[in-house]
Amino acid sequence: MTMDKSAEPMEIINPPRQEAPLPRPRVLGLEVRFIGLISFLSLWVFVSALLILLYGLPWVGYPGWVDREYSRAMQTLDRLANVQKDYLIRIIQDHLQQTHLLATTLQRDEVVHSILTSGVNQQSQWRHESRQQAWIAANEKFYHFFMPSLQNLGFRNYRVVEMATRQIILSGTPEEIGQLWQNERLLRGVMATGKVYALPESWEGKNDNILAMAAVIKSEDTATIQGVVILDFPLARQRWTLQKTFENQWVSSETIILSQEGEHLNAVVFPFQEGAMSRRFEHPVFAMSAKGHEGVGDGVDDRNNEVLMAYRHLRLYPEWGWGLVAKVDLGEVLEPVYRVIRLALGIGLVALFLFIIATSLFTRRLTRPLRQLTAVAHRVAAGERQLTVPLQGRDEMALLGQAMNRLLATIERQLAELEERVAERTLELSTQLRARYHTEQLLRESQARFGAILDNTNSIIYLKDSQGNYLLANRRFRQVFGVGESEVDMFTDAHIFPPETVETLRQKDLDALYRAEPSESEELFPQADGVHTYLMVRFPLPEKQGSMPLLCGIGSDITERKRMEQRFRQSQKLESIGTLAGGISHDFNNILAIIVGNAELGGMVVEEESEGKECFDTILDAARRGRDLVNQLLTFSRQGENVKELFDPLPVVKETMRFMRSTFPATIPLHWSIGVQEGRLLGDPTRLQQIFMNLCTNAAQSVEEVGKGEIAVHWEKVFLDERRGAELRILSGDYFCLTVSDQGKGIPSEVRDRLFDPFFTTKVVGRGTGLGLSVVHGIVSDWRGAMEVESELGKGAEFRVFLPWHPPGEAGSLEERSLPLGQGRVLFVDDEPQVVELMRRQLTMLGYDPVCFFDPEQALALYYSQPNSFEVVISDHLMMGMNGLDLIARIKSLRPEIPCIISTGLRSVITPQQQQERGIAGVLYKPVGMMELGMLLRRVLVLNGGS
């Protein structure tokens, strides 16, 4: 129940009856109006005379003060514009002649002729040290010869540009020698005219312009243009000379020089905030002056000020010219006139104000008694009491005041009797209203607290009757289901849920009502950001006796808790894979080492072109695939060592593509192309092969599902600019680009954002693990690269991988090199008999004398008896009884300088810091090939001073 604020307790009184206000007196009204009319006419005559003085009488041709000041300023501007025009034309023509004279002098100079002729014949670039020294020496001579006289003439700098290469070969600023001249417009102009040419341009980014004057240097025998001499003539110095012509004239005056395009060429008195060089003038006078017109006029300049202008055209060449505009603010020209206007208006207004005050004082004195009677009447009408009219005398106004005083006394007595009767009734009503107001105030406070609790909780809360009609819903409920506050008591579940959901909710509501106890259930509700899970609690609320109870529901959003539980289960899967990979990698790599080693040995003893050779090569390929599978599991579980080195990716790419072509089904065409033949990649060749195989395998499975289509693989070099790099979130520069495209079924948009999540797969059971793309994405991110996917349902998918490109260096696959043979006695220890026998054969074929043991204790006993008879020690890491690190530590305690190598099947078991601390010379990762074994032994022995 609500209560209007008008119910607050108050004292009830009987207010006095409001009467219409009395009209104001009009005593001497005619005289007052006459005085006002005389005042207005006097002011009008004064203002008219002042305007005639300033502006004259147009119908009789009488000139006013304003016209005379306007004409005088126009004549002065016209005269000054002619002076400035003559001065600028004379200065520019003098300097153009000096430019031509300098070009003629340089044309006859033997040193300049030699440099220009050499540049034309050889098309040389600025990269030969001898040519650089010759240009610098020549520039020193010309700098000391020409620069003092050029500066005396007002030039700031000079340059000589060789036309063959457009390089600056001579310059007053030595840092410019060897740079390319960029002003194509100036060169085209001087080449077209073949004479002296000038062009304005900005100078060193400052708030000024220069006039670049150029003249060609021709060969005296062939008359061909070999170079261009360019002189910089600053226009800033001319600004002050032009501005001096306005001396003792106007403060706001300025001269503006414009190009034919309307661009400003000199600094000005009133620049914009971003600098005078950015000012552009749109008034027609400026365009007319630049195009050949002359005259005077007025208008609004770029500062939105009214100005008087005299404009002239400076025609320096038939093909180009400048506009010169001398201008002054009209406000400053007419300032003396405005000053007189302000003074005259001020005097007139003061006189009028004094006249009005004197008239007002006179009329107030005559109407004072009537105003006193009127004031008392208004106060009585407003409710004031015990008032008297302060009038004494025997005139009509005094007698009227005395009669009014007697009337007021009678009214006061009657009001006192009425107030006594009203006070008794008012006290009784006030007591009743206070009690009612206190009760309703407590009710409003309770409702406000209850509403605040409902609307500020993060749970959805609602109240229904037994028929399923909503009686109440908090703010969170309305936000989730899009219900307006005014619609709460007008809807049911059928308004916001589908029929099947409505039936389910209705059964749960009835169950809670009939059981008369709370019930819990998890329910799914769609929202803007997806489907959310809510834990709903329903319980009945008792109503008045004889009525059905109401149903209250409270729902908490447990979506995030569900996601956290799912992520926890996912992390447990990852941990299990990591544990499994780490457990099997050692034993599996031992098996692979035996297979790889014996396959290599078998391949060496059979003929190169025989079928047995192909069989051994197939065994090696299968073993390497098994090795890569283990490395993939270790990489995904973060137990693999992240080895990075600069290598040539081209052999890996070719080998991988040949392998993929041989393993793909014959029904799937595989097209591949290589567009880059040089460059290196910082990473691991095995992981690069892993990227190729995972992407190509996914493409093949996608094509197999639709039953037709082909796969295209491209390996090329691309350049990413800053915008493209920002899109991919990588730095700009050169990159290897791997593109794998297929004509399969494509990737749905709702799946595209989850492609790189671990264990996520769209394949049927047994066809995918969900690790391939997540591993590829992890490798690319670790190599500071990027991936992007484009796909459309029914049209296939295209994966692009960008990997940083490095300049080419020495590269070559291990298979293309000959075996690195050596000599010396090698102590080898491993607890796997087949690995020991394999290593004995490999070391023997490499030229070494192997001494092999299964038991670390026996190997240590032999070493103690013959410590100086071994050149190198190779030990397995994980062995029964004693691991490889402990064995090497005991060996080095007797002979610290002996090189020791650890052999292991786990890539993360020994870090580089541990190698350095333990004095380990190298690490062999199983399975080990003969080339890798021979290269490591040679490197270790050479570093240790052996053979």
N, C-alpha and C positions, 0 to 999 in steps of 0.2 A: 504494500500500500504506500502510495506517495502522497506528499502534502505540499501544497504551494507555499512559497515563501511569504505570501500575504497573511499566512496564519500565525506569524510571530506575535507575541504578546505586545500590547500597546495600550496607551491610555485613550479611552474613547471620549471625545469631546464633541460639542456641537459647534462647528466652525461658523464664523459670521458670514452672512449672505454677501456674495461678491456683487458689486454694482459696476456699471459701465463707468470708465474714467470720465471726469468732467472735461469739457473742451477748454483749451487754453484761451486766454483773453486776447482780444484783438484791439486793444487800446492803441490809438495813434497808428493803426496798421497802414493807412494810406501814406503817411509821412515816411514810415520805415521803408515801404516799397519804393517811394520816390528817391530816397537817399541811395538805395541799392542800384536803381537805374542810372542815376548820375555817376556812381562809381564805375559801373560797367562801361558807360560811354566814354568816360575819361581814359580808362585803360585801353579801349579800342582805338581812340585817336592817337594815343602815345605809341602803340605798337605799329600802327599804319605809317606814322611819320618815320619811325625807325627803319621799316622795311623799304620805304621810298628812298631813304638816304643810302641804304646798302645796295639795293638791287635796281633802283631807278624806276621810271615809268615806261613799260614796254610799248604802250600805244602811242607815245610821242617820241620814242627813240632816246629817251634820256638815259645815259649810262650811269650805273651805280658803282659804288666802291668795289663790289665783288668783281664786276666785269673789268674794271681797270687793273686790279691785281692779277686777274687771270691773263689778260693780254700782255701785261709786262712780263710775267713769268714765261709765257710762250715765246716771246721775242728773245728773252735771255737764253732759253734752252735751244732755240733755233741757231743762235749765233755760236753757242758753245759746241753744239753738235758739229758744225762746219769746221771749227778749230780742231776738234778731236779727230774728225775724219781725215783732214789733211795731215795731221801728225802721224796717224797710224799708217797711212799709205806710204808716206815718206820713209818711216822707220822700216817697214817690211820690205819695200823695194830696195833700200840700201843693203839690208841683210841678205836678200836674195842675190844681189850682185856679188856680195862677199862669198856666198856659197859657190856661185859659179866660178869665181876667181880661185877659190881653194881647189875645186875639182880640176881646173885647168893646170894648176901648179902640180897637183898629184899626178896628173896624166903624163907630165913630162919627167917625172922623177924615175930614175932607173930602178931604185929598190922596189917601189910600188909596182912598176911595170914587170919586174922579174917575178914578184910574188903572184900577181894576177895571172901572168902567163903560165906559171907552173900549175896553178890551180885549175886552169881551163884544160891543159893538156892531160893532167893525171887524174882529174876528178878526185883529188885527195881529201881524206877526212882528217879530223883532228885527233890523231892517235899516234903519230910518229914523233918521237922525242926530238930528232934533229930539226924537223919542220917547226915544231913548237918553239925551240930555242931561236930559230931564225926570225920568226914572227915577233917574238918578244924583243929581240935586239933591234929590229927595224922600228918597232913601236916606240922604244925609248928615244930614238932619234927624232921621230915626228912629234912625240909628246912635248919634248923640250923646245922644238922649233915652232910648232903651231899653237900650242895651248895658251901661252901668255897673250899672244895677239888676239886669239879668239875670245878669251875672257874679257879683254879690254873692249871688244865690240859687243859684249853682252851675251855671247853664246856660252852655254853651260858645258857642253860636251860635244865631241865629234867621233864618228865611226866610219870605217871603210869596210864595206861588205863585198866579198867576192861572189860574183853572180853565179859561178859554176856550182858552188856548194852552199851559197848563202851563209857562209861563216863570216864572222866579224874578225878581220885580220889586223886591223889597227883601231885603237880606241883610246880616248882620254881616260877611260876607266879600265885599267889593265885586266880586271876580273872578267870583262866581257869578251876578251880575245878567245877565239875558238868556239864561242856559242853561236847558235843559229839565229838569224834575224827573223822575227816572227811577224812583222807588220807587212802582210801580203798586200794590203791596200796601197801602202806607200810605194812598194816596189813596182806594182802594176802601173801606178800613176807615172812614175819617173821613166819607166821603160816605154810607156805609150807616148809621152811627150818628147822624150829624148833630150829634154832640157832641164832647167831647174824646176823643181816641183816641191810644194809645201803641203803639209797635212797636219792638222792638230791632233794631239793624242795626250793621254794622261801621262804624268811624269812621276815614276817611282811610288805610285799609290798615294801621293800627297794631295792636299786640297788645292791643286793648281793644275794648269795645263801648259803644255809646251807646243811650239810650232816646229814640227820636224821638217827641216828644209833639206832637200836631197838634190844631188846633181850627178849625172852619169860620168864615168871615167872611160874614155874610149881608147882603143888602140890607134896610134897615130898612123900606122901603115895600112890597117884593114878597116878602120873606122867602126869596128865592132865594140859593143858595150862589154867591158870586162868587169866593171865594179861600180859601186855607188858610194858616194860620200854623203854622210847624213850629219847635219848640225842641229843641236837642240837649242831653240831660242825660247826662253821662258817668257810667258806673258804676264807673270806676276809683277815684274818691274814696271810694265806699262800701265798696270792698274793704278799705281800711286801717281804716275804722271797725268793720267786722265782725270783722276780724282782731284788733283790740284787745280784743275780749271774751274771747279766748283767752289774754290776757296772764298770764304766770306759771302757765300750765296745762301745755301741751304744745308742743313744737317742731314736730311734724308735723301739727298741727291746721290745718284750713282749712275755709272756707265756700264752697260752690258754688251758684250760682244757675243754673237751667236753664229753658229755654223749654218750651212744651208739646211741641215736636218733639224734645226731648232735646238741643238745641243749647246750648252753654256761653255764658253771657252776661257773665261777669266774669273778670278775670285771676285766676290761682290761684298757690299757692305752689310747686307742682311741675308746671310745663308740660312738654309734649313738646319734642323738639328742633326740630320744624318750627313751633313756636309754640303758645301756649295756645289761640288761637282755633280750632284744628283739633281740639281734644279733644272726644270724644263719649263718653258714659257709658252702658253697656249693662246695668248692674245693675238688677234689678227695683225696688229702692228708689227710684232716680232717676226712673223712669217713674211710680211710684206718687205721689211727691211732686208731680210736674208735673200729675197728673190729679186731685188733690184729697185724697189720703190723707196721714195724719200718724202718726208713731210713732217707734220706735227699733228698731234691728236691727244685725246685723253681716254681713260679707261680704267680697268681694274687689273693690277699686276698679280703675280703669283702669291703675294701675301694677303690678297683680298683687300688691298688698300687702293683708294682712288688716286690716280697719278696723272700728271701731265707729261707727255712724251714728245721728243723730237727724234726721228729715226732717219738714218742714212744707210746707204749701201756702199760697201767697200769692194769694188770689183778689182781683184788683183790678177786674175786670169780669166779668159773667156769661159773656162769650164767650171770655175768655182769662185765664190766670193763670200763675204761675211755681211752680217747685219750689225749695225751699231745703234743702240738705243740709249739716249740720255733721258733720265726721268727723275721726277721729284714728286713727293707726296703732295696731293692737293690740300690736305689738311694743314701742312706747314705753310704753304703759300697763302692760304686764307686765314692763318692764325691771327694776324692783327685785326682782321674784320671780326672774327669770332670773339676776340677779347673785348671789342667795343660793344658787341651784342650782349655779352654776359653782363658787362658793367651797366648798360642802360636798362636791361631787364631787371637787374637787381635793384637799382634805384627806384624804378617804377613799382615793383612789388612791395618794397618797404613803405613807400608813400601810400599805396593802397591799403596796406595792412594797418597803418596808423590811423587812416581815415575811418576804417571799419571799426576799430576799437573805440574811437571817440564817439561814433554814432551809437554803438552798443551801450556804452556807459550812460548816455543821455536817456535812451529808451528804458533801461532798467530802473532808473530813478523814478520815472513816471508810473511804472507798473508794479512797484514793490508791494503796496497793500493788497492788490488783487492776487499776487503770487503767494502771499502769506495765507490768505483765505483758502486758496486752491491747495496748498501744501497740507493744511490741517485736514481738509476734506479727504484727500488721498490717504493720509495716515489712518483716519478713522475707518475708511473703507477697507484698509489692509488689516484691521483688527487691533490697532493700538487704542489704549484707553487713558482716561484722566488727562486729556489734552485741553488747552485753552488757546484762543486767538489773541496774540499780543498787539491789540490795536486800542489806542486811547484817543479821545477827542469827541467832537460833536458833529463831524461830517457824516455823510451817508455810509462810507466804508467802515467807520468806527462803530456806528449803531448796528450795522449788519454783523460785525464781529461779536458784539455783546449778546445779541440774540442767539447767535450760534453757540456761545459758551453756555447759556441756560439750557439749550436743547441737549448738549452733550452731558450735562449733569443729570438730567432726567433719564437718559439712556443708561448711564452708569449704574443707577440704583436698580433698574429693572434687570440688568445683566447679572448683578450680584445675587439676586434671589434665584434666578434660573440656574446659575452655576452650583448653588448648594444642592438643588434637586438632582442635577446631572451627576455630581460627584458620587452620591450614594450608589446609583445604578452602575456607574463606571467601575467602581471598586469590585462589585459582585461579578461583572463580566470579565474583568481582568484576571481574577483568580481562576475562573474556569478555563480561559484561554491559555494561561501559563501551564496548567497541568496537561492540557491536550498537546501543546507544542513540545513539552519535554518528552512525552511518550513517542511522538512521531520522530523527534530528533534521534532518539535511541534506535528506532527502527531503521532510519536512513543510514546511520553509522554501521549497523549490523549488515545491512544489504551491501554497503560499499566495501566492507572488509571481505564478505563472501565473494563478491564479484571480482575483487582484486586477486584473491587466491585462485579463482577459477581461470582468469584470463592471463595470469603470469606463470602458470605451470606449463611445462613442456609436454605434458600428457594430454591426450584428448579425453574430454569428460562430457557426458551427455546424460539426459534424463528423459525417459519415455513413460507413456502410460501403458496399460495392459493391452491396448489395441495397436501398439507400435508407433504411435504419433509422438514426435519429438516435442518436449516441453521446454528443454533448455539445452544449450550447446555452448561450450566455452570458445574462446578466440582460437585456440589451436585446432579444434575440431572444424571450425568454419574455414580456417586457412587450408587445411589438408583436403577438404572435400568441396571447397569453392562455394560455400553457402553464405549468403548475406545475413547480416545481423537481424534485419527485419523479416527474414524468411524462416526463422527457426521454428515458429509455431505453425508453419504452413506446409511441412513436408514430412515424408516418411522415408524408409530405406529404399523404396522403389524409385525415388527421385534421383538417387545418387549411385545405385548399384544395379548390375544386371540381374535378371530374374533368378538365375540359379544361386547367386550370392544372397539375394534377398531371402530366399527360402531357407538357406543355411543359417543366416543370422536370426531369422524368426524362430527356428527350432532351438537355437542356443538361448535366446531370450526367454522363451517359454519354459525351458528346462530350469533356468535360474529362478524364475518366479515360482514354479511349482515345488521345487526342492527347498525354497526359502533359505538358501545359504549361498555364499559366494562360489563362483566357478571361474576357472582360468582356461584360456585357449590362445593359441598363436594363429593370427590371421594376416593375410597378405592384402595390402591396399595399394593400388597404383597411384603414383604421384608424378610431378613434372620431371624429376630426376631419376625415375625408375620405380620399381616395385619395392615397397618397404614392408618390413615384418613388424607387427605390433603384438605385444603381450596384453590381451584383453582380460579384465577382471569385471564380472557382472555380479550384482547383488541387489536384492529387493529393498525398497524403502517403505516402511509402514505408512499408511494413509489413515485418514479418520475412520472411525468404526463403521463398518458396513460397506466400505469402498475397497476396490481392488488395489493392491500395493503398486507402487511405481518401481520402475527398473532403472538403476543407475549403472553406467558403464565407465570404466577408466582404462585407457589404453596407453602403454609406454612403447616408444619406438626402440626396438632392439635390433634394428638393421645393422648398425655398426658392430654390435657385439657378435652377431652372427658372422659378419665378415672377418672379425678378428679370430673367431674360432676356426673359420675356413683357412685363414692365413697360417694359423698355428699348425693345423694339420698339414698344410702345404710345406711349411718349413721342416716338419718331421720327415716328410718324404724326401726333401732335399738332403737332410742330414743322413737318412738311411742310404741314399745313393752315394753320398760322399764316403760313408763308412765302407760300403760295398766296394766302391772303386779303389779306395786305398788298400783294402784287404786283398783284392785279387790281382792288383797291378804288378806286384813284385813277382809272384809265381807265374802269371801269364806272360810277363815280359821275358822271364827266363826261358819259357817254352818258345816264345817267338825268337829269342836270340839263337836258340839251337836250330830252329827252322831256317832263319835268315843266313846264319853262318854256313850251314851245310849246303844250302842252295847256292850260295856264292862260290863255295869250294867246288861243288859239282859243276856249276856253270863254267868254271875255269878249265876243267879237264875234258870237256866235250867240245866238239867243233862248233864254230860260230854259227853256221847256217843249218845245223842239224835240228831234228825235232826235239832231241833231248835238251838243247839250249832253250828252246821255246818253253818247254815244261818247267825248267828251272826258273826262267823269267816269270812264268805264271805263279810259281810258288812264292817268289820274292814279292810280287805285287799283292798277293793275298796276305802275306805276312805283314807288309806295310799297312794294308787296310786294317788288319787287326791291331797293329800298333797305334794307328790313328784313332781307332774306336776307343782304346784305353785312354789315350790322351784327351779325347773329347769328353769322356766321363770325368777325368781328373780336372780338366779345365772347367767344366760346369760345376763341379763340387768344390772348385777353388783349391785343389790340392796339386795342380800342375804348375810348374815353374813358368813364369811369363818371360821367356827368352826373346830378346829383341836384338836384331842385327841388320845391317844394311846388306841386302842381297838383290841379285838380278831376278825379277819374278818371271821373266820370259821363259826360261827352261821349265819352271814349275807349271806355268800355264799350259805350255805345249804338252808336257807329259800328262797332266791331268786330263786335258781334252782328249788325248789319244786313249787314255784309260776309260774315260766315260763313253766314248764312241764304241769301244769294244765290249762294254758291259751293258749298254742300253739295248732294249729290244729292237729288233730290225724293223719293226713296224712304225717306229717313231723316228722321223728324220731329225738329225742334229746338225745344224749349221753353225759354224763358229768362224770368227775373223779376228785378226790381231792388227790394230791400227797404230801401235807404238812399239818400236824396236829397241828403245834405250830408256834408261832411268832405273833407279833403284827404289826399293821399298824397305822401310824400317819395321821389322817384325820377325815372324817365324815362317819359313817355307811350308812347314807342316800345316800350320793354321790357315795359310792362304789356300792350300789344297783342300782343307776342310770347308772353307767358304764356297769354293767352286762345287764340291761334291754335294753339299747340303742343298744349295740353290737348284742345281741341275736335277737332283733326285726329286725334290718337291715338284719341279716343272714336269718331269716325266710321269709322276704319279697323277698329276692333274690332267695331263693329256690322255693317259690310259683310262681315266674315268669317263671321258666323253667318247673314247674310241677312235678319235682321229685328231690330226693336228701335228704341228712341228714345234721344235725348240730352236731358238737362236741365241747365241752367246757372242758378245762383242767385248773385246778388251782394247781400250783406247785411252788417250790422254786428253783431258779437258782442262779449261781454265774457268774458275769460278770467281766472278767479281764479288764486290762487297754485298750487293743486294742478294745475289744467289747464295752466298755464304751465310748471310743472316737467316735466310729461309731454312737452311739445313743446320744452322747453329754450329758452324765450323768457320775457320779462318779462310779468307780469300787466298787464291793462289792456284798452282798446278796440281792436278790430281789424276791418279789412275781411275778410270771409270769401268766397272764391270757391269754389263747389262745382260740379264737373263730374262728372256720373254718366252711365253708359251701361248698356245691357242687352246688352253683348257677351259674349264667351266667358269673361272673367275672367282673373285673373293667378295662375299657380301659386305656391305658397308658396316653392318653391326659387328662383324668379325674382324675388320681391318685394324681396329685399335688394340686388339688383343693378340695380334700375330706373334709378338715377341715375348709373350708371357711364358714362363716355364710350365711345362706339362699341358699347355693348351694345344689341342689338335682338333681338326675337323674330319680327320680320316677315320675309317672304320677300325675296329679293334684288330690289332696285329699289323696295321699298315703304318702307324706313326706313334712316336713316344712323346712328342711335344718338346723335344730338346733341340732339334736342328736349328730353327730360326732364332731361338733364344741364345744359342751358343754363337751363331753368326753375328748376331747383334752385339753380344758381349765382346767378341774379338774386334769388330769394327770400331766400337766405342773406345776400346783400349788403345787402338792404333790412331786415335784422334781423327777418325773418319766419320761417315754418315751413311745412312740408308734411307731410301724412299721407295714407296710402292704405289703403282698405278694399276687399277683393275676395274673391270666392268663385267657384270654377270653375263655369261654366254660368249664373251670375247677374249677371255684369257687374262693374264696378269703379266706385269713387267716389274722386276726388281732391279734397282740401280744401287751399286755400292761405290762410294767415293773414298779412295785411300790416298794419303799424301804422297806426291811424287818427289823423289830426290834426284839430284844430278847423277849421271852415269859414272861408274868407276870400274875397277877391275872386277870381273864377274866370270863365272864359268861353272858348270855343274861338276860334281865330284866324279860322275861317271865318265866324263870326257878326259879325265887326267889319268896318268899312269900311276900304278901303285907306288907309294913312297917307301922304298926299301930302307932298311937300316941294319945295325948289328949291335950286339951286346947281350948280356945275360939279364933275363927278366924273371922276377919272382912273382908268380900268379897264384892267388888263393881264392877259392870259391867252394861252397858246400854242395854244389850241384855237379855230379860226376860228368854228365853230358856236356855241361857248359865248360868244365875244365878241359875235357878232351877236345872240344871245338876250339877253345882258345889256344891250346897247344899247337894245333894244326895251323891256325891263322898266323900265330907269331912265327912259326917255322917258315911258312911261305913268305913272310915279310922279311926274313933274313935274321931273325933274332934267335937266341938260345933260351927257350923257356924252361923254367923249373916250376912245376905245378903241384899244388897240394889241395886236398879236401879238408884237412884239419888245420885251423889257424895255429894251434899249439905246436904241431910238427913243423909248420913253416917258420914259426918264430924261433924254434930250437935250432933249425938249420941256419937261419940268418945270424943268430948269436955266435955260431961256430965259424961262419964265413962272412963277416959283415962287409968286407971290401970287394967281394966277388960279384956283386950285383950292381947294375947301372940304374935300374928302375924297379919299383914294386907296384903291382896292381892287385887290389883287394876288393872283394865284394863287400857291400855295406852290411846287409843283414845276413848273419851266419849263426849257427848253433854254437853256444858257448862263449864266443867273443865276436863283437861286431867289428866292422872294418875300421872305424875311427879309433877304437881302442888299440887294434893291432898296429895301425900306423903310428900312434902316439908312442908305443913301446919300441917300434923300430927306430923312430927319430930320436928317442932318448939315447940310443947307442951311436947313431950316425945322423945328425940333424940335416946334413946337406943332401941326402939321397932324395931324389924326386919320387913322390908317391901319388898314385892315381886311384880314385874310388870308382867302382862300377856299381850301378844301382838301376832299379826299374822304376823308381819314383823320382819325379822331376822336382819336387819341392822339399825333399828330405835334407838337402845340404844347400845352405844359402851361400852367396859369395863372401859374406862376412865370416862364416864358419870355415870356408876354404882358406881364407887368409890367416885366421887365428890358428888353425891346425896345421898350416904349411902344406896343404894339398895342392899339387901342381896341376891337376885337371880332373874332370869328371866324365865318365863314359856312361851314357844312358842306353840301357838295353831296349831293343836289340841293337847290337853294334855291328856295323859293316866293316869290311877290311879297310876300305879307303879311310873311313873315319878313325879307325884304330891306328892305322899307319901314320896319318897326319898328326894325331895327338902325340904319339910316341916321338915322332921327329921333332915336333915343336918343344916338347918337354926336355928332350936330350940336348937340343941346340941351346935352349935357355940355360941349361945346367952345365954347358961347356963340353958336352959329349959330342959324339959323331953324328 
